[in-house]
Amino acid sequence: MTRGGAVLLAAVSTALLAGCGSDSTDDDGPALPALGPIVAAAPATGPPITEVVVLGQLLLGPEDLPSGMEQVPESALGLSGSGGAATRPAECAEVLQPLARQRPDALTRYAVGFNGPNFSSIDIDAATFPNDKLSGAFDEVQQTLRRCISYSGTDADQAAIDYRLGGLEQPAAGDASTSFQLRLTSEGFTLVSLVTLVQVGNTLTQVSVTAPESVDPGVLTDLTAAQVRSLKQVPDS
C-alpha cells in the first residue's frame, strides 16, 4: 500500500470511529451530485434509549455484515476526545465524526466498526437524544455538510488530504433519513465513503461504507435497512 493509502486509512478510521448549490468537481475525479434539501426530523415516538448496553445491543454485529468483515476493538472507536485530521475550515473535521461527538448533548451513544478486505470498512455509530434536542441535532449535522462541500486537511505527518462531499441517492429509511458521499484523496490514493444518517424514534444513527475508489450503493442500502429493523426492536422501558 502507498503512503497515501496509509494516510487516508488512518484519517477515515479516526473520523468514523459528518453552501449547497452546484455540483462539486476538481481534477481528482468526476463531479459529485449536489446535496438535496435538508431533511427535517420526524416527531419522536416511544421512550428514548437511556441505557448504553441496550443501544449497543441494537447495533449491527459481524453476523449482519458481508463476509470478511472483522470487528474493530471498542477501544479504537474514538467516542471521546477531539481526534480527526486537521482540516480547513476547522469545522469540517466534524464530518463523519460520531454523532455524539458532534452533538455532546446525547443521552446515550455507541459505535461499532469493522475492517474488511482491500482496505474496506463499515462503521456505525448511534446517539439517542432527548425530545427537545433531537430535531436540532439532525439539522445541525446536515448544515455542517453543506458548509463542507470541498475542504482540505493534513494528517499528523503533514501529508495533504483533499475532501469532496456530494449528494447520494438512497431509499428513504426509518422515520427520516438523508445520505451523502465523501471522497478523500492523498498522494494519488482515493477512498470513497457512502453514508446515511437515519432517525428511528429518538435515536440518530450514521451508517458508513468505505472502500478505495468506489462503493456499491446497494451495500449501504441493505445495511441501513437492517439497522433500522434492529433499532425498532428496542424494548419498552
C-alpha positions as CSV (number, residue, x, y, z in Angstrom):
1,M,0.0,0.0,0.0
2,T,1.2,3.5,-0.8
3,R,1.9,6.1,1.9
4,G,-1.1,8.0,0.6
5,G,-3.2,4.9,1.2
6,A,-2.0,4.6,4.8
7,V,-2.7,8.3,5.4
8,L,-6.3,8.0,4.2
9,L,-7.0,4.8,6.0
10,A,-5.8,6.5,9.2
11,A,-7.9,9.6,8.5
12,V,-11.1,7.7,7.8
13,S,-10.6,5.4,10.8
14,T,-10.3,8.4,13.1
15,A,-13.2,10.2,11.6
16,L,-15.7,7.4,11.5
17,L,-14.6,5.8,15.0
18,A,-20.1,14.2,9.2
19,G,-23.1,26.1,1.0
20,C,-25.2,23.7,-1.0
21,G,-25.7,24.6,-4.7
22,S,-23.9,23.5,-7.8
23,D,-22.1,20.1,-8.2
24,S,-18.6,20.0,-6.9
25,T,-15.7,19.0,-9.2
26,D,-11.9,19.1,-9.4
27,D,-9.0,17.3,-11.1
28,D,-9.2,14.3,-8.7
29,G,-12.4,12.8,-10.0
30,P,-15.8,13.2,-11.5
31,A,-18.3,15.8,-10.4
32,L,-20.3,14.8,-7.3
33,P,-24.1,15.4,-7.2
34,A,-25.3,18.4,-5.1
35,L,-26.8,17.7,-1.7
36,G,-30.5,17.8,-1.7
37,P,-32.8,19.8,0.7
38,I,-32.2,19.5,4.4
39,V,-34.5,16.7,5.8
40,A,-36.5,17.5,9.0
41,A,-36.6,15.1,11.8
42,A,-39.9,13.3,12.4
43,P,-41.6,13.7,15.8
44,A,-40.1,11.3,18.2
45,T,-42.2,8.3,19.2
46,G,-41.6,6.0,22.1
47,P,-39.2,6.4,25.0
48,P,-35.6,7.4,24.4
49,I,-32.9,4.8,24.9
50,T,-31.1,5.7,28.1
51,E,-29.0,2.5,28.7
52,V,-25.8,2.2,26.8
53,V,-25.9,-1.6,26.9
54,V,-29.3,-1.5,25.2
55,L,-28.2,0.8,22.5
56,G,-25.0,-1.3,21.9
57,Q,-27.1,-4.5,21.6
58,L,-29.2,-2.9,18.9
59,L,-26.3,-2.0,16.5
60,L,-25.4,-4.5,13.8
61,G,-22.8,-7.1,14.5
62,P,-20.4,-9.2,12.4
63,E,-23.2,-11.7,11.6
64,D,-25.2,-9.0,9.9
65,L,-22.4,-7.8,7.6
66,P,-20.9,-9.0,4.3
67,S,-18.4,-11.8,4.8
68,G,-14.8,-10.9,5.6
69,M,-15.6,-8.0,7.9
70,E,-13.8,-8.1,11.3
71,Q,-14.8,-6.0,14.2
72,V,-12.5,-3.2,15.4
73,P,-11.8,-3.3,19.2
74,E,-14.1,-0.9,21.1
75,S,-11.1,1.0,22.5
76,A,-10.2,2.1,18.9
77,L,-13.5,3.6,18.1
78,G,-12.8,7.1,19.4
79,L,-16.0,8.1,21.0
80,S,-14.3,10.7,23.2
81,G,-11.6,13.3,22.7
82,S,-11.0,15.6,19.7
83,G,-9.4,13.2,17.2
84,G,-9.6,13.6,13.4
85,A,-7.2,15.1,10.9
86,A,-6.7,18.9,11.0
87,T,-9.0,20.5,8.3
88,R,-9.5,23.8,6.7
89,P,-12.1,25.1,7.5
90,A,-11.7,23.7,11.0
91,E,-15.4,22.8,11.4
92,C,-15.2,20.3,8.6
93,A,-13.3,18.0,10.9
94,E,-16.8,17.2,12.2
95,V,-17.8,15.4,9.0
96,L,-18.0,11.7,9.7
97,Q,-17.2,12.2,13.4
98,P,-19.5,10.1,15.7
99,L,-22.8,11.9,16.1
100,A,-22.4,12.1,19.9
101,R,-19.1,14.0,19.4
102,Q,-20.8,16.4,17.0
103,R,-23.6,16.9,19.5
104,P,-22.5,16.1,23.0
105,D,-26.0,16.5,24.5
106,A,-26.9,12.9,23.6
107,L,-28.4,10.7,26.3
108,T,-26.6,7.6,25.2
109,R,-24.0,6.8,22.5
110,Y,-22.4,3.7,21.0
111,A,-20.3,2.9,17.9
112,V,-19.1,-0.3,16.1
113,G,-16.5,-0.5,13.4
114,F,-15.4,-3.3,11.0
115,N,-12.5,-3.7,8.7
116,G,-12.7,-5.8,5.6
117,P,-10.6,-7.0,2.6
118,N,-8.9,-4.5,0.2
119,F,-8.9,-1.7,2.8
120,S,-12.7,-1.6,3.1
121,S,-14.6,-0.7,6.3
122,I,-18.1,-0.4,7.7
123,D,-18.7,2.0,10.6
124,I,-22.0,2.5,12.5
125,D,-22.5,5.0,15.4
126,A,-25.7,5.9,17.2
127,A,-26.8,8.6,19.6
128,T,-30.1,8.9,21.4
129,F,-31.3,12.5,22.1
130,P,-34.0,14.0,24.4
131,N,-37.1,15.1,22.6
132,D,-36.1,18.8,22.7
133,K,-32.6,18.1,21.2
134,L,-33.4,15.6,18.5
135,S,-34.5,17.9,15.7
136,G,-31.6,20.3,16.3
137,A,-29.1,17.5,16.2
138,F,-30.4,16.1,12.9
139,D,-30.5,19.6,11.4
140,E,-27.0,20.6,12.6
141,V,-25.3,17.6,11.2
142,Q,-26.8,18.4,7.8
143,Q,-25.9,22.1,8.0
144,T,-22.2,21.2,8.6
145,L,-22.2,19.0,5.5
146,R,-23.4,21.9,3.4
147,R,-20.6,24.1,4.6
148,C,-18.0,21.4,3.8
149,I,-18.6,20.6,0.1
150,S,-14.9,20.9,-0.6
151,Y,-12.1,21.2,2.0
152,S,-8.6,20.2,2.8
153,G,-6.6,18.8,5.7
154,T,-3.4,17.3,6.8
155,D,-2.6,14.2,8.9
156,A,-0.1,14.0,11.8
157,D,2.8,13.8,9.3
158,Q,1.5,16.9,7.5
159,A,0.6,14.9,4.4
160,A,-2.2,16.8,2.5
161,I,-5.7,15.3,2.2
162,D,-8.3,16.7,-0.2
163,Y,-12.0,16.1,0.6
164,R,-15.0,16.4,-1.7
165,L,-18.6,15.9,-0.5
166,G,-21.7,15.4,-2.5
167,G,-25.2,14.0,-2.5
168,L,-26.2,10.4,-2.7
169,E,-29.5,8.8,-3.8
170,Q,-30.7,6.2,-1.3
171,P,-34.2,4.9,-0.4
172,A,-36.0,6.6,2.4
173,A,-35.3,4.8,5.7
174,G,-36.5,4.9,9.3
175,D,-38.6,7.9,10.4
176,A,-36.3,10.3,8.5
177,S,-33.1,9.9,6.6
178,T,-30.5,11.6,4.4
179,S,-27.4,10.4,2.6
180,F,-24.2,11.7,1.2
181,Q,-20.8,10.7,-0.2
182,L,-17.3,11.8,0.7
183,R,-14.1,11.3,-1.4
184,L,-10.8,11.6,0.3
185,T,-7.7,11.9,-1.9
186,S,-4.0,12.0,-0.8
187,E,-0.9,11.3,-3.0
188,G,-2.9,9.7,-5.7
189,F,-4.9,7.4,-3.5
190,T,-8.7,7.8,-3.1
191,L,-11.1,6.5,-0.6
192,V,-14.9,6.8,-1.0
193,S,-17.4,6.8,1.9
194,L,-21.1,6.4,1.3
195,V,-23.1,7.5,4.3
196,T,-26.7,7.5,5.5
197,L,-27.9,9.4,8.6
198,V,-31.1,7.9,9.8
199,Q,-33.6,8.6,12.6
200,V,-35.5,5.9,14.4
201,G,-37.5,7.3,17.3
202,N,-35.1,9.4,19.4
203,T,-32.0,7.7,18.0
204,L,-29.9,9.1,15.2
205,T,-27.6,6.6,13.5
206,Q,-24.8,7.1,11.0
207,V,-24.0,4.1,8.7
208,S,-20.9,4.4,6.6
209,V,-19.3,2.1,4.0
210,T,-15.8,2.9,2.8
211,A,-13.5,1.4,0.2
212,P,-10.9,2.5,-2.3
213,E,-12.2,4.2,-5.5
214,S,-15.8,3.1,-5.3
215,V,-18.5,1.6,-3.1
216,D,-21.7,-0.3,-4.2
217,P,-24.6,1.8,-3.0
218,G,-26.7,-1.3,-2.5
219,V,-24.5,-2.4,0.3
220,L,-25.3,0.9,2.2
221,T,-29.0,0.4,1.4
222,D,-29.1,-3.1,2.8
223,L,-27.1,-2.2,5.9
224,T,-29.2,0.8,6.7
225,A,-32.4,-1.2,6.3
226,A,-31.1,-3.9,8.6
227,Q,-30.0,-1.3,11.2
228,V,-33.4,0.3,11.1
229,R,-35.1,-3.0,11.7
230,S,-32.9,-3.7,14.7
231,L,-33.5,-0.2,16.2
232,K,-37.2,-0.7,16.0
233,Q,-36.9,-3.7,18.3
234,V,-35.9,-1.5,21.3
235,P,-37.5,-3.0,24.4
236,D,-40.1,-0.9,26.3
237,S,-38.8,0.9,29.3
